[in-house]
Amino acid sequence: MSEPPIVSINPPINEPVMRLKMRHFTSGAFQVLCSLSAWVGIVALTVMLIVIFQMSKGSLDWKFLTSFDSASPNRTGILVGIWGTFWLMMMTSCIAIPVGVAAAVYLEEYARKTWLTSLIQLNISNLAGVPSIVYGMLGLTIFVRYMQMGNNLLSASLTLSILILPIIIISTQEALRSVPQSIRHASLALGATKWQTIWSQVLPASVPGIMTGVILSVSRAIGESAPLIVLGAVTYIGQTPGKIETIPQLIQNPAAIAQVPTSSYTVLPLQIYNYAALQAKSAFRHEAAAAIIVLLVILLLMSSIAIFIRHRFQKNLKW
Amino acid sequence: MKSFVTSLFALSLLIAMSGCPAETKPAGGDAAAAGYGNDTVKIDGSSTVFPISQIMAEELKNKKDLVAEVGLSGTGGGFDKFVRGDIDISDASRPIKDGEADKAKAANIEFVELKVAIDGLSVVVHKENTWVDCMSVEDLKKIWEPGSTITKWNQINPEWPDAEIKLYGPDSKSGTYDYFAEAIVEGKKLRDNYTPAVNDNQLVQGVTGDKNALGFFGFAYYVENTEKLKALSIKKGAEGECVAPTKETILGGTYKPLSRPLYIYVNKAALKRPVVKDYVSFYMNEGQALVPEVGYVQLPEAELKVAQDALKAAME
C-alpha cells in the first residue's frame, strides 16, 4: 500500500478510513479462503460418498459380506478380503507400533545428537516419501525370497510395517518433544530412573500424538495394493486365512490363529481393483462400489477406536 | 489416576507385543482338514486368463472343497514366478518365450503347455463412428507400426474424415500387446505414441468417450459393451473378405489373424499332487463348459483333444 505523500497541502481525510477498510477486507478474505479450503475436502468427500452409495445400490448386503469371490457378479462377495485386511492390519500394527515407538524413544530420549543420529534422522524422513511399490520389491527380495517366508500374511505384514515405520517414528518423536522438559526434570529430581520417567511420565503424556501417527499410517497401510501385488498377494482365493470365517470361529478355535501368518491372502483393495478394472462384466462396478464402502467403514471404525484411546489419555493428563 | 494411565498403556503395549509371538507358534491341530489337507493350487499370471482360472477354482471349491489361489501378475510376471518354482500353474495369454523356457530348464522345471480357450482380439471404434466397418490388416499395420506417421483418419482412406485418430491399446507389459504386435506389425513393438492402459476397462472407457478413437482389447470386453462400442471386421488385403469377431468366426478359425489361444502352463512335478491333478483335469474336461460364461470361446474339439492328450501324457 502506498504511503501518503509526506508533503501534502491538503491531506485527504478519508485515507486512514480507506486503509482500515482495506485491512478489514484482507482479514475477512483470508478467513473466507481458509474456510473454503476446509470445505473443499468435505465437499469432495461427500460427493464421492454419494456417488459410491448410488453406484453400490443393491450390492451391499449380508450375502456380499459373507460370500467368497466369484466370477459372477451375483454370487461374488468379499469375505476373504475382509479377513485378509483385518489380519494384515492387526499383524502390521503389532509389529510396527512397538518398534516405531521404541525407535522414537531411543532417538529422542537416549541418543546424543551426533552426525550418526542426524544421518539416521535424515534417512527416516526420506523413507517416509519413498513410493510404496519400492517397499514391495524390498519385501519380495528380503522376506519372500531371501528369508524364504513365502507369499503369506507374515511377509506382507513385515513389509507393510517397514512401509509405515517412518511415519510412526516421526509422529512419535514429535509427540515426545511436546512433553515439557520440566516433567522429565521433576520426575528425575524425585529419584525416578530414566526408564521410570519415560515409561510412567513421558510416554503416557505423548499417547495422543502417537495415536494420531498410528491412525494415519495404519490407514495408509490398509489402502495399499501395489506393494502387495509385488509381494505375491493373490486376487482370488477359496479360503480365509487360517480358515476362520466368522467371529465365533475365531473365539472357539484360537489354535487356528497360529496358522494365520503362514496363510495366503487377498485384501480389499485388491478385490476392488479386480472388480473395477479387470472384470469385463459391467455389473462388477456395483460390487466395486460396495467393497469401497466396506473399506471406508473399516477405516472409520479404526479411526474411532484410536480417537477413543486418545481422548482417554488426554482426559487423564493433569499438569 | 496416574497408575491407571500407566497400566492401560502398559496393557496395550503388552497385548500388542505378546499377540505377535503367540501367532507364530507352529500350527497345532487343524479342525477342518479337507480331502486335500492344507494343500492348495498356486496359480498366477495373465489377467486375461484370470477369469477362466477363477471360475474353475470357484466351481471346484463348491464341489470338492478344493482350494486354489489365483494371482494376476501379468503373463510375464507369472512366468517369472513359474520358472522359480514358486507357483504350480502359470496363466499366459501368449506362448512361453525362449528365454523363459531356458530359465525353467536351468531350474530343472519340466512343464506342459495346455491351450484352454480362444480369445478374439477386437479392434473397436466409437458407436457413432459411421465411416468405418471393416479394416484390412495392412491398414492396421500402417497405423500401429513403430514410427507410423498416421495421425488422421483421412491419411488411411481419403474418404474418411479429416479428424485426428485417437489410439488406445494395452501397455507393453501385457501379453495382448505382444500378440497384437506379432500378428499385425510382425514385430515386437508397436508405435509408442498412443494412449496405453494398464487394464482393459480403462481402454473400454477411452474408446467409449471419444468419437475418433480406435483401440484393441480382448473379446470379452467387447461382448460386455456392445451397446457402446463397434467392433471392426478384419480383412486380409484390400480385396479380402471382411470377418467380424463373433463366437462362430473365432471358433471356426476364420477370424484371422487376431484370434489367439490362451494357455496355462503346468509344472509337471506339481501334477503329482492330487490337488493340482484334480484342478487341471477339471479345467481341461468338464470345466471347459464354463469358458463361455466369462466371455471367451471354447477350443474346437480337435484342439481340445490335443490338449487333453498332452495332459494325459504329462500325468503318466
Interface residues (C-beta under 8 A of the other chain):
Chain A: F68 D69 S70 A71 S72 M90 M91 S93 C94 I95 I97 P98 N151 L154 W199 S200 L203 P204 V207 I229 G232 A233 V234 T235 Y236 I237 G238 Q239 K243 N253 A255 A256 I257 A258 Q259 V260 P261 T262 S264 N274 A276 A277 L278 Q279 A280 K281 S282 I309 R312 F313 N316 K318
Chain B: M1 K2 F4 V5 T6 L8 F9 A10 S12 L13 A16 M17 G19 C20 A22 E23 T24 K25 P26 A27 G28 G29 D30 A31 A32 T40 K42 D44 S47 F50 P51 S53 Q54 I55 A57 E58 L60 K61 L66 V67 A68 E69 V70 G71 L72 S73 K81 D86 V198 N199 D200 N201 Q202 G218 A220 Y221 V223 E224 N225 E293 V294 G295
